[in-house]
Amino acid sequence: MANFHSTEMDVIRHAEANKLLEVSPGQQALFAADSMEDLCRFVALGEPVEISEQVGLVAIDMIRLCAMLDIDLSKCLAQAFEKISAKPLPSNVVFLKKE
């Protein structure tokens, strides 16, 4: 099985060869949003095969967008995780104000 980075490069090469990176980044972001909307629909319908395929299509759209913007998707993911993991998780504790 291929690792993420080799698959990412395959996606970029495919997009370049098929001129899929010739749209604007804004248009590519809209494609990604449309893919995410389709994913939400499949999740709501509980269709596992379609969900799996659509998650992949969302990832492909994000790889293309990152290639267009010359940013590294893995670094974006690491930065976002670092940011969310630094925040404390909400708890069930209720603090009562002393009067």
N, C-alpha and C positions, 0 to 999 in steps of 0.2 A: 504494500500500500504506500502511495506517495505521501510525503509530508506536506504540511501546509505551504511552505515556501516554494516547493517545486510546483505545486498545483497553482499557486498564485502567479508564478512566472508563466506557466502554460496558459492561464486565463489572459494575461497581458499580451503574450505573443499572439494568441488567437484573435484578440480584439484588434491588435495592430494590423495583422494580416487581413482582417475582414473590414478594416476601416471603421470599426465601432467606436474608436476614440475621437472621431472627427465631429462629434456633437459637442455642444458647450457643456461645461461642468454643471450648469444649472439644469440643462435638459437631462443629463445623466442622473442628477439628484432626483429629478421627477420620475425617471425610470425606476430608481431604487424605491421611491415612495410607493409607486404603483405595485412593485413586487411585494413590498411590505403589506400593502392593503390586501393583496391576494392571499398572502400568508395568514393574515388575521381571519379572512373568510374561511380558509381551510381549517384553521384551528377551531373556529366556532362550529364548523360542521363535523369536526372530529374525524377527518380523513387523513390517517397517518401517512400513507404513501405520498399524497399530494403535499402534506406538511413538510415531509423530508425533502422532497424535490424543491419546494418553494424556498425553504431555508437556504438551500444551495444557490438558488437564483438570486436571492437577496445578497448573499455573500459575493457572488460574481459581480453584481451591480456595484457593491461597495469597493471591490478590488479595482474595477474600472474607474470609478470616481477618484479613488486615491491615486491611481496612475495618472489621471488627467491633472490632478492638483499637485503631483510630485510629492506625495506624502506616503509614509510607510504605515500600512494598516496595522501591522503587528505593534508598532510603536504607539499608535493611537489607542489600541486595545490595552497595552500595558499602562499608559498614562491614565486612561479612564479607570482601570482597575485600581491603580494606586490611589486615585482620588476618592473612589467610593469605599475602598477598604480602610481609608484613614478616618472616615466618618463613623462615629459610634452608632451602633444599631439601635433602633427604637426598642424600648422595653415596656413591660406591663406595669412598671412602678408608677404609682400616682403620688405626686408630692402635694401635700396639703399645706396651705398657707397658714402660718401662725398669726394669730391676731393678738 
